Amino acid sequence: MNSSLHHLAIHAAYEHVQIDMHSGAFGDGVHPIYRYPDSGITINAVIEFGNVVDVTAVTDDGNLLQPIPPPNHTEAAPNSALRRAWSLPHHHQTLHAEWWLNHTGEGFVDLFIGVG
């Protein structure tokens, strides 16, 4: 995880993190791109042929979180290329990801988590 590749913004009801993705920055496989230390969750990008094909969420003890339908709010764009969401019941939060990448693998991953 390279801290220079993400941008953080805190809004009234959620924290928004944008992770810049650059073609060739990661080889094929599963790579951590962001960690929420308070929740003990790591977000991974699944890379195939240089492109993000999925995003997963894993707990500190190695459990893969099962996705739920993404929430709809003004920042969540229903027409984004790909979306995932996860419930964090112990923290009464929902985390969701959207990724916007072109055919060369350039773009970004948006992460939203409820705060407060």
N, C-alpha and C positions, 0 to 999 in steps of 0.2 A: 504494500500500500504506500503510495507516494503522496504525502500530504500536499505537495505543490499542485497536484492534479485535481483538487476538489475545492469547491466554493461553498460556504455555509451562510444561510440566511435564516433568521428566526422570525416567524410571523406570529400572529395572535394565537392560533390554535395548533400550529405544527412547526416543525423544524424542517427546512428544505436544504438538501445538499446536492450540488451538481458536480459530478465527476467527469472530467474531460477524458475522452477515449481517443487514442491516436493509433492509426493503422501501424501494425508491427510492434507496438509497445509490449504486447503479451503474445507468447506462443500459444498454440492450441492447448486446451485444458481448462481447469477450473482455477481462477485466481482471485484472491481477496482484493476488494477495491475500497471497502470502507468498514469500520467497526464502530458499533454503538456500545461503549464501555458500560454505561449505566444499565443497559438491557442485556448485556452479554451476548450480543448478536453480531455476527460478521456477515457482510454482504459479499457474495462472490459473483464474478462474471464468468460465464461459460463461453469459451472462445472456440470457434471452429473455423478453419481456413481464414484466420485473422479477423473474424467478425464476432460480435457478441450475439449469441443465439438464445441465451437464457440468463436469468439472474436468480440466484438461490440465496436463502438465509439459513445460517447455521448457528446453533447455540454454542457457548463456550465449551460445553461437554460433548460436542460433536453431533448433536441431533439436528437433522435436516428438518426445518419447519415446512409444513404442508401449506401450499398457497390457498388463499380464499379469493372470492371475487373482489376485484379492486373497488374502493369507494369512489363515489362521484362527488366532486366538489370543484370549485372554480379553477383550482390549479391542476387538477387531474384531467388530462386531455383524452377523451375517449377515442380520438383518432391517432394517438401515438402508435408507433410501429409495434411495440410490445409492452405489456404491462403485467406486473405481478403484485400481489398483496399478501400479507401475513398478519395474523392476530397474535398479539403478545399479551395473553390473558393475565399473567402475573403482574404486568405493569399497566393493565387496562388501556392498551394502546393498539393502534393499527399502524403498520409500516407498509408503504407501497413504493414500487419502483416503476419507472417508465424509461425506456431507452429509445433514443433518437439517433440513429446512425445511418450514414449513406452507404452505398454499395462498396466503398473502399474501406469501411471500418472507421471513418472519422465521424465524430459526434460526441454525445454525452449521455450519461445515465443520471436521471433525476431520482432522488430518494426523498420521501416525505414520511415523517413520523409525528404522531400527535404529542403535544407537550402540555404541561399544566395539569 
